[in-house]
Amino acid sequence: MVSVRLLVLMLLSVSLAGSQPSKSSQQESSPPLHPSGEQPPLGDDNLSFPWSRLRLPRHIIPLHYQLLLHPNLTTLSFRGTVQIQIDVQNNTNWVVLHSKGLQISKATILDQNLAHLSDQVLPVLHNPSHEQIGIFSPRVLSSGQKYFLCIEFEAELAEGFYGFYISTYKTSKGEIRTLASTHFEPTSARMAFPCFDEPSFKANFSVRIRRSPEFISLSNMPIVKTVEINDGLLEDQFATSVKMSTYLVAFVICDFKSVTATTSSGVKISIYAAPEKWQQTHYALEVAVKMLDFYEEYFNINYPLPKQDLIAIPNFQSGAMENWGLTTYRETSLLFDPLTSSVSDKLWVTMVIGHELAHQWFGNLVTMEWWNDIWLNEGFARYMEYISVEATYPDLKVEEYLLHTCFAAIGHDSLNSSRPISSPAENPTQIKEMFDTVSYDKGACVLHMLRYFLTDEVFQSGIVRYLHKYSYGNAHNQDLWDSLTNTCSEEEFVSGKHCYSSSQASKNAYLFAGEHLDLISMMNTWTLQKGVPLVTVTRKGPRLLLRQDRFLRTVMPSEPQWSTMQKGFLWHIPLTYKTDVSSAIHRHLMTSPTDSIHIGEEVNWVKINSDMTGYYLVHYEDGGWDVMTKLLRENCTALSYKDRTHLIHNAFQLVTAGHLPLNKALDLIGYLQLEKHTVPLLQGLGYLEAFYHMIEKRNEITLTHNLARYILQFFQSVIDQQTWSDSGSVSDRRLRSEVLSLACHLDYPPCLEQANQHFKDWLQSNRTLILPTDVAETVYSVGAQDEHGWASLLNTYKNSLSEAQKHKILVALTNSRDTEKLKSLLELGLEGKVIRSQDLSSLILMVARNPKGHYLAWNFVKKNWDKLVQKFQLGSFCIRNIIIGTTSQFSSQDDLNQVQSFFESIKEESSQLRATQIALDNVQKNIRWVQRNLETLRNWLNDQMR
């Protein structure tokens, strides 16, 4: 490895410095020492790598890549050449760019007339630790001039999930077929071709791919010409792309089939899949056409490419990837089989397509300047899932899921190991870790709060302005707030409404509860500091006294470190509330640690955070929770289903944080026998189920039995009402799936009887019987408990062409109580043949959820850590999920010691990961919960069962 240090070569007229040049220094250069402008020959030994920073210098800007690739799917390697037109910003002898794992055979630099600058072979220096190469030009590259950098290279097709990698699939006849696909986000384009692999280095791309006639090739743009070259090879020449970042470049070489349709504006939409899965592409085609039409209207900007391909890749780590014009998907995220896919599968496919197509504007057209603001891509795309699906498929009731997205964000954000939405990230591992709950879920929920705060119209016009202003460019956090605060021009100024000119208002442009607001300052409190606020409410006659604190589930208010962890945290909280005396939603902006609101003496109850449009929790002190409990029992429909769900969530979160006794939260959900809506019902049931799963892993046999008995008795009428079918609304079907799954897990005899009968019928039909998709997973899980059933399911898993069915079977197989079977599944996942490597991280978590596989999964992770990191890469969401998921239900000091010991043993890697601290925080939270609440739960259940 070449050591990295600043280049100090007196022979060179100009070189790069180890820090970015200032504006003034960019204009400075020394004249060349050699009269001809070319330096005497220098051997590689005389050169040191010229750049010491992780980010590339700005001396050279790429304008256009001419890329030729020839992948060989027999030798599993590829060769390529790239010609990059570059624009020199200040004099230099060096070009520094990214390359990882590429064997570079030749590098040349041409002038604008395509004449070689030097007759010498240009030295290429490598800095593997920064994934950079430096190419030395003996002749100075002059500021203001354009040149062509030409590089020839080759490499093996990668075996993981990044760069230009191999994927395979098996036909129904057992034949293994190979394809090559790409996944570049965030920092893996450099594994496929040398490039300036940072989001702000946008350029145009002209791609050519050579292939055998039995394959097709796809890239971002349509093919304009295919020519035959020697040895029977074909070369597909693609149209030049729009200006875009390297991480959005994509190409696939495969033998897939497609279905095609055209949007109302003439964009060609195609869905590609393995030939035998072609019939599962039709729903995705319908969704993609509808979604693209919707986004063109919503963003008021036409989709700028002539086509949009969506392709299901058989081995794919993430859910999907938004490559411009060629979005790639995991098969479960794109394919829908009407016979085996459930309504939840359908919703998932619809949301993922909505997410990736939203990226064609948010992320592709306008890209974050650097990865610290990746939430501008992912938070927006996550939120647009809800807006787009609600508009195009209202029957799917996607709005019922937004609450859970925000609950997930709060769960993460209430740990001290959380981070601000906008956070520093420099190296590839740190950048990969940015693709997390904070960027996606918290980002979406903060945008939801902002949209509700500004109104739909103002929010939409602001983001349209943002997209227009920064099209084909890059943006920062601040640019979005600036666009939202300037939705009117001077001529369009409307006094007292939504916009104000700078001369009319010193703060920002919005009116909320009668006050002008500084939107930028407000939003900085949500994006530049970590955590989530807790608003504590106390009733004093006609007034509500308010206090805001940072909500933490790992430190109690009574502990010494509490005040330290609260220091410096303050949010501008757009409060909303509703009372019993009016149906109106009241608003108040809270910008100080304490505040008060006048509500009047006649008000009996007040519910803060209406429909949970705000990203904050609420604690009702001094008997306030008793008022809420009484309201739910006597007149629960006085509150919306979202408000009822929000109350349940807040109560149990406050229990974990030590603000509320467990019995108060349990009393609150006592009304659920009256609940008619699926969302609050499942929220309350979900907490009881979570307690059950934690306790059953602690050998608390009596307590586990009593809790199961209580759940079955309390929810018996709901369970008994369920039919083993696919009938009803989306909400009905979701309730059926979750309730029957839990009932059978708790060994409820009528549930087991029905499931066993369905499984028996399935076996007798030689596994051809089509089970109701809502209950298939439950039927398989019950059937997997005996030897014959488990073996039959594994055999079906091996041969099924439906990824939806395979996922349900895999869940069932991991529910076995036979530890040898669980071990064999983990080994199959590690091997990657029967169970694909893409499913290994999910498989590990499934086994970890099984009380018989709890420690099995954790020991597997410890034993195979190096292999897992090699498969998935450090910092990836798979590694993060494995670390956090396998430890998420540990709840003893011994568990904590084991986890700490393991992290210490891999300190070089664990110290780079935020996920390890999240895992430790979670275990400590669980230990505290058990210490404070286990006896309370035991006594409360005893009282209920009398």
Protein Blocks (a to p, Z undefined) as FASTA:
>chain_A
ZZddddddfkbmbdcdfbdcdfklmmgccddfblnlpacdddfklpccfbfbfbdcfkbc
cfbdcddddddfklopacdddddddddfbdcfbdcdddehiacfbdcdddfkopafbfbd
cdddddfknopacdddfbacdehiacdddddddddddfblghjdddddddfkopacdddd
ddfbfblmmmmogcddbfklgcdddddddddfkbccddfbdcfbdcddehhiacdddddd
ddddfklgccdddfbdcdddddfkopacdddddfklmmmmmmmmmmmmmmmmmmmmmnop
acfbfbdcddddfbdfblbdcbehiacddfklmpccfklpcfklmmmmmmmmmmmmmmmm
nomlpccfblklmmmmmmmmmmmmmmmmmmmmmmnommmmmmmmmmmmmmmmmpfkbccf
bacdfbfmlmmmmmcfklmmmmmmmmmmmmmmnopklmmmmmmmmmmmmgoiacdfklmm
mmmmmmbcfklpcghilbccfklpmbdfbdeehiacdfklmmmmmmmpgcjdddddddeh
jbccdddddddfkbcfkbmklmmmmgopacddddddddfkbcbdcddddfbfbdcddebj
klmbdcehihhlagcddddeehllmmmmmmmmmommlpcfklmmmmmmmmmmmmmnopac
fklmmmmmmmmmmpcbfklmmmmmmmmmmmmmmmmmnopaklmmmmmmmmmmmmmmmmmm
pccdfedjfklmmmmmmmmmmmmmnopaklmmmmmmmmmmmmmnoomaccdfklmmmmmm
mmmmpmklmmmmmmmmmmpcbfklmmmmmmmmmmpcbfklmmmmmmmmmnommpcfklmm
mmmmmmmmpmklmmmmmmmmmmmmmmmmmmnoghiaklmmmmmmmmmmgcbfklmmmmmm
mmmmmmmmmmmpmklmmmmmmmmmmmmmmmmmmmmmmmmmmmmmZZ
